[in-house]
Amino acid sequence: MIMGAIKNRYEFVVLFDVENGNPNGDPDAGNMPRMDPETGYGLVTDVCLKRKIRNYVETVKEGEPGYRIYVKDGVPLNRSDAEAGYAYSVGKELEQIQIEKGEKAKKIGAKIKEGNENIDVLLRTFMCSNFYDIRTFGAVMTTFVKGALNCGQVRGPVQLSFARSVDPILPQEVTITRVAITTEADAEKKETEIGRKYIVPYGLYRVEGFISANLARKTTGFSEADLELLWEAILNMFELDRSAARGKMAVRDLIVFRHDSELGNAPAYKLFDLVRAQRKEGVTTPRSYSDYTVSVDEADLPSGVTCIRMV
């Protein structure tokens, strides 16, 4: 049991929109906005949204102890794994595991366990205590997995679904020109460069999330302070992530369902079904958030569950 972990289960719904931008390009489709090809609904992956949450936390905390980010640009995961080892005098052994393969790596892991039977718990606790994203989303730490250490896979208490647009989207391919020519040879032949970018004129997306107090208590120690930071990061995840490609994006609503117990008082789907986002009467082609009506049927809220509108 980890002291200080949250004591209540949560589910939540986030509504966000995009205007004249690409919320999540698909590299296998020329960076087109992700779509369900059968229905035309737009998609945004959970990985994309977690990246924005990680970036926000890293920006606002800036190296504050306990709020480092494990999955980030420019820092190999193995380096962070070895750092945990040096905290308990097994750093060199972990670095050797990173080099070796198969049974050799597992034998080194077995020797580490012989020297300290609690090393699995110590390494996991170090990683969860120091890295906010491990404490929140969990992680697969390959060094520990290769060494057959039980702390290699941590399942985080916070999980997100794919976001899906409320209505089908119709991406547009926009041709753009650039007066700066790339090479001297090209400059002799032409005066402009031609490029293309994809945009969604407007799309309202819905993503659903889950927070397990049980996993927080047993595994990572995700705390009330971590939870408040998560809400802050979700509400502001697009504010510090502007780019020309993404256009205008904003979180429009964050609807939180708080259970009175650790294991929950109602199935998640029943709570999600209470939230409805519908086009207003007479609107055929939505182009703004004001074209929609968002409602929560709180009259049918199950006993032991509280609904909180964060926006």
C-alpha positions as CSV (number, residue, x, y, z in Angstrom):
1,M,0.0,0.0,0.0
2,I,1.3,3.4,-1.0
3,M,0.4,6.3,1.4
4,G,-1.0,9.5,-0.1
5,A,-2.5,7.8,-3.2
6,I,-6.0,8.9,-4.3
7,K,-8.9,7.1,-2.7
8,N,-11.6,7.6,-5.3
9,R,-12.2,6.2,-8.8
10,Y,-12.9,8.7,-11.6
11,E,-14.1,8.7,-15.1
12,F,-14.0,11.8,-17.3
13,V,-15.0,13.2,-20.7
14,V,-13.0,15.8,-22.5
15,L,-14.5,17.8,-25.4
16,F,-12.0,19.7,-27.6
17,D,-12.2,21.2,-31.0
18,V,-10.0,22.2,-34.0
19,E,-10.5,24.9,-36.5
20,N,-8.6,25.0,-39.7
21,G,-5.9,22.7,-38.4
22,N,-4.7,19.1,-38.3
23,P,-5.2,17.7,-34.8
24,N,-3.3,14.4,-35.4
25,G,-1.7,13.6,-38.7
26,D,-1.2,10.0,-39.9
27,P,2.4,9.5,-41.1
28,D,1.2,6.4,-43.1
29,A,-1.2,8.5,-45.1
30,G,0.9,11.6,-46.0
31,N,0.1,13.2,-42.6
32,M,-3.7,13.4,-43.4
33,P,-5.9,13.9,-40.3
34,R,-6.6,10.5,-38.8
35,M,-10.0,9.1,-39.8
36,D,-12.2,6.0,-39.5
37,P,-12.4,5.1,-43.2
38,E,-15.8,3.4,-42.8
39,T,-17.6,6.3,-41.1
40,G,-15.6,9.4,-41.8
41,Y,-15.3,10.2,-38.1
42,G,-12.0,11.9,-37.1
43,L,-9.6,10.2,-34.7
44,V,-6.9,11.5,-32.3
45,T,-4.8,8.8,-30.6
46,D,-4.3,8.5,-26.9
47,V,-0.5,8.7,-27.5
48,C,-1.0,12.2,-29.1
49,L,-3.0,13.5,-26.1
50,K,-0.6,12.0,-23.5
51,R,2.2,13.8,-25.3
52,K,0.5,17.1,-24.8
53,I,-0.1,16.4,-21.1
54,R,3.5,15.4,-20.7
55,N,4.7,18.6,-22.4
56,Y,2.5,20.8,-20.3
57,V,3.7,19.2,-17.0
58,E,7.4,19.4,-18.1
59,T,6.9,23.1,-19.0
60,V,5.2,24.2,-15.8
61,K,7.3,22.1,-13.4
62,E,10.7,22.6,-15.2
63,G,12.7,19.9,-13.4
64,E,10.9,20.2,-10.0
65,P,11.7,17.0,-8.1
66,G,9.0,14.3,-8.6
67,Y,7.8,15.8,-11.9
68,R,10.3,14.7,-14.4
69,I,9.1,13.2,-17.7
70,Y,10.3,9.7,-18.7
71,V,9.1,9.7,-22.3
72,K,10.6,12.8,-23.8
73,D,12.7,14.0,-26.7
74,G,16.5,13.6,-26.6
75,V,16.7,11.4,-23.5
76,P,17.1,7.6,-24.2
77,L,14.9,5.5,-21.9
78,N,17.8,3.3,-21.0
79,R,19.6,6.3,-19.4
80,S,16.7,6.9,-17.0
81,D,16.5,3.2,-16.2
82,A,20.2,3.1,-15.3
83,E,19.7,6.2,-13.1
84,A,17.4,4.2,-10.9
85,G,20.0,1.4,-10.7
86,Y,22.7,3.8,-9.5
87,A,20.5,5.0,-6.7
88,Y,20.7,1.4,-5.4
89,S,24.2,0.5,-6.4
90,V,23.2,-1.7,-9.4
91,G,23.7,0.9,-12.1
92,K,26.6,-0.9,-13.8
93,E,24.7,-4.2,-13.8
94,L,21.7,-2.5,-15.5
95,E,23.9,-0.9,-18.1
96,Q,25.3,-4.4,-18.8
97,I,21.7,-5.7,-19.2
98,Q,21.1,-3.0,-21.9
99,I,24.1,-4.4,-23.9
100,E,23.4,-8.1,-23.5
101,K,20.5,-10.1,-25.1
102,G,18.3,-13.0,-24.1
103,E,19.4,-15.3,-21.4
104,K,22.6,-13.4,-20.6
105,A,20.5,-10.3,-19.7
106,K,18.2,-12.4,-17.6
107,K,21.2,-14.0,-15.7
108,I,22.4,-10.5,-14.8
109,G,18.9,-9.7,-13.6
110,A,18.9,-12.8,-11.5
111,K,22.2,-11.9,-9.9
112,I,20.8,-8.4,-9.0
113,K,17.9,-10.1,-7.3
114,E,20.2,-12.4,-5.3
115,G,21.9,-9.4,-3.8
116,N,18.7,-7.6,-2.9
117,E,15.4,-9.5,-3.0
118,N,13.5,-6.2,-2.7
119,I,15.2,-4.6,-5.7
120,D,12.1,-4.8,-7.9
121,V,10.0,-2.7,-5.5
122,L,12.9,-0.3,-4.9
123,L,13.5,0.3,-8.6
124,R,9.7,0.7,-9.4
125,T,9.3,3.1,-6.4
126,F,12.2,5.2,-7.6
127,M,10.8,5.5,-11.1
128,C,7.3,6.3,-10.0
129,S,8.5,8.8,-7.4
130,N,10.7,10.7,-9.8
131,F,8.7,10.6,-13.1
132,Y,5.2,12.1,-13.2
133,D,4.2,10.3,-16.4
134,I,5.1,6.9,-15.1
135,R,3.2,7.6,-11.9
136,T,0.2,8.7,-14.1
137,F,0.2,6.6,-17.3
138,G,2.6,3.8,-16.4
139,A,5.5,2.6,-18.6
140,V,7.3,-0.3,-20.1
141,M,10.9,0.0,-19.0
142,T,12.9,-2.1,-21.4
143,T,16.0,-2.4,-19.3
144,F,14.1,-4.1,-16.4
145,V,12.1,-6.2,-18.8
146,K,15.2,-7.6,-20.5
147,G,16.6,-8.5,-17.1
148,A,13.4,-10.3,-16.1
149,L,12.9,-7.8,-13.2
150,N,9.3,-7.6,-12.1
151,C,9.3,-3.8,-12.1
152,G,9.7,-3.6,-15.9
153,Q,6.0,-3.1,-16.7
154,V,4.1,-0.6,-14.7
155,R,0.4,-0.1,-15.4
156,G,-0.6,3.4,-14.7
157,P,-3.9,4.4,-13.0
158,V,-4.8,7.0,-15.8
159,Q,-5.8,5.7,-19.2
160,L,-7.3,7.5,-22.2
161,S,-9.3,6.2,-25.1
162,F,-8.9,7.4,-28.7
163,A,-10.7,10.7,-29.3
164,R,-13.4,10.6,-31.9
165,S,-15.2,13.5,-33.6
166,V,-18.8,14.0,-32.7
167,D,-19.7,14.3,-36.5
168,P,-17.9,13.0,-39.6
169,I,-15.1,15.3,-40.8
170,L,-14.1,16.3,-44.3
171,P,-10.3,17.1,-44.4
172,Q,-9.2,19.5,-47.1
173,E,-5.8,19.5,-48.9
174,V,-4.5,23.1,-49.2
175,T,-1.8,24.1,-51.6
176,I,0.8,26.5,-50.3
177,T,3.7,28.4,-51.9
178,R,7.0,29.5,-50.6
179,V,9.2,32.2,-52.2
180,A,12.4,30.9,-50.6
181,I,13.9,28.2,-52.9
182,T,15.7,25.3,-51.3
183,T,18.9,24.9,-53.5
184,E,20.9,27.1,-55.8
185,A,20.2,24.8,-58.7
186,D,16.4,25.0,-58.1
187,A,16.6,28.8,-57.9
188,E,17.8,29.0,-61.5
189,K,14.7,27.1,-62.7
190,K,11.8,28.4,-60.5
191,E,10.8,31.3,-58.3
192,T,8.6,29.5,-55.8
193,E,8.3,26.2,-54.0
194,I,4.9,24.4,-53.9
195,G,3.7,22.5,-50.9
196,R,0.6,21.0,-49.4
197,K,-1.0,20.7,-46.0
198,Y,-4.2,19.1,-44.7
199,I,-6.7,20.9,-42.5
200,V,-10.0,20.0,-40.8
201,P,-12.2,23.1,-41.3
202,Y,-14.0,22.3,-38.0
203,G,-14.2,19.3,-35.8
204,L,-15.5,18.7,-32.2
205,Y,-13.8,15.7,-30.6
206,R,-14.7,13.6,-27.6
207,V,-12.2,11.6,-25.5
208,E,-13.0,9.4,-22.5
209,G,-10.7,8.7,-19.6
210,F,-10.4,6.4,-16.6
211,I,-8.6,6.8,-13.3
212,S,-8.1,3.8,-11.0
213,A,-7.6,4.5,-7.3
214,N,-6.9,0.8,-6.8
215,L,-3.9,0.9,-9.2
216,A,-2.7,4.2,-7.7
217,R,-2.7,2.7,-4.2
218,K,-1.1,-0.6,-5.2
219,T,1.4,0.5,-7.8
220,T,2.4,4.1,-8.6
221,G,1.2,6.3,-5.7
222,F,-0.7,8.7,-7.9
223,S,-1.8,11.4,-5.4
224,E,-4.4,14.1,-5.0
225,A,-1.8,16.7,-6.0
226,D,-1.0,14.6,-9.1
227,L,-4.7,14.5,-9.9
228,E,-5.1,18.3,-9.7
229,L,-2.1,18.7,-12.0
230,L,-3.7,16.3,-14.4
231,W,-6.9,18.3,-14.6
232,E,-4.8,21.5,-15.1
233,A,-2.8,19.8,-17.8
234,I,-5.9,18.6,-19.7
235,L,-7.6,22.0,-19.5
236,N,-4.4,23.7,-20.8
237,M,-2.8,21.1,-23.0
238,F,-3.3,23.0,-26.2
239,E,-2.4,26.4,-24.8
240,L,1.3,25.7,-24.7
241,D,1.3,23.5,-27.9
242,R,0.6,25.9,-30.7
243,S,1.8,25.3,-34.2
244,A,0.7,26.4,-37.7
245,A,-0.2,22.8,-38.6
246,R,-2.6,22.3,-35.7
247,G,-4.6,25.5,-36.3
248,K,-6.8,26.7,-33.4
249,M,-7.4,24.0,-30.9
250,A,-9.1,24.3,-27.4
251,V,-10.5,22.2,-24.6
252,R,-14.2,23.2,-24.5
253,D,-15.4,21.0,-21.6
254,L,-14.1,18.6,-19.0
255,I,-16.8,16.6,-17.3
256,V,-15.6,14.5,-14.3
257,F,-17.4,11.7,-12.5
258,R,-16.2,11.1,-9.0
259,H,-17.1,7.8,-7.3
260,D,-17.4,7.6,-3.5
261,S,-15.3,4.5,-3.3
262,E,-12.0,3.1,-4.6
263,L,-13.5,0.5,-6.8
264,G,-16.4,2.6,-8.1
265,N,-20.2,2.8,-7.7
266,A,-21.3,2.4,-11.3
267,P,-20.0,1.1,-14.7
268,A,-18.1,3.6,-16.7
269,Y,-20.3,3.2,-19.8
270,K,-23.4,4.3,-17.9
271,L,-21.6,7.5,-16.9
272,F,-20.3,8.2,-20.4
273,D,-23.8,7.7,-21.8
274,L,-25.0,10.6,-19.7
275,V,-22.9,13.1,-21.7
276,R,-24.3,14.2,-25.0
277,A,-22.9,16.6,-27.6
278,Q,-25.4,17.3,-30.4
279,R,-25.7,19.7,-33.3
280,K,-28.3,22.4,-32.7
281,E,-31.4,22.3,-34.8
282,G,-31.0,23.6,-38.3
283,V,-27.2,23.3,-38.3
284,T,-26.0,21.0,-41.1
285,T,-22.4,22.0,-41.4
286,P,-20.9,22.9,-37.9
287,R,-18.2,25.5,-38.0
288,S,-17.9,26.5,-34.3
289,Y,-18.5,25.1,-30.8
290,S,-21.6,27.3,-30.6
291,D,-23.2,25.1,-33.2
292,Y,-23.4,22.3,-30.6
293,T,-25.3,21.7,-27.4
294,V,-23.6,19.8,-24.7
295,S,-25.6,18.3,-21.9
296,V,-25.2,16.0,-18.9
297,D,-28.2,14.0,-17.7
298,E,-27.5,14.5,-14.0
299,A,-31.0,13.3,-13.1
300,D,-30.0,9.7,-14.0
301,L,-26.6,9.9,-12.2
302,P,-26.1,6.7,-10.2
303,S,-26.0,6.7,-6.4
304,G,-22.5,7.3,-5.1
305,V,-21.3,9.2,-8.1
306,T,-20.8,13.0,-8.3
307,C,-20.6,15.0,-11.5
308,I,-18.2,18.0,-11.7
309,R,-18.0,20.4,-14.7
310,M,-14.5,21.7,-14.7
311,V,-15.0,24.4,-17.4
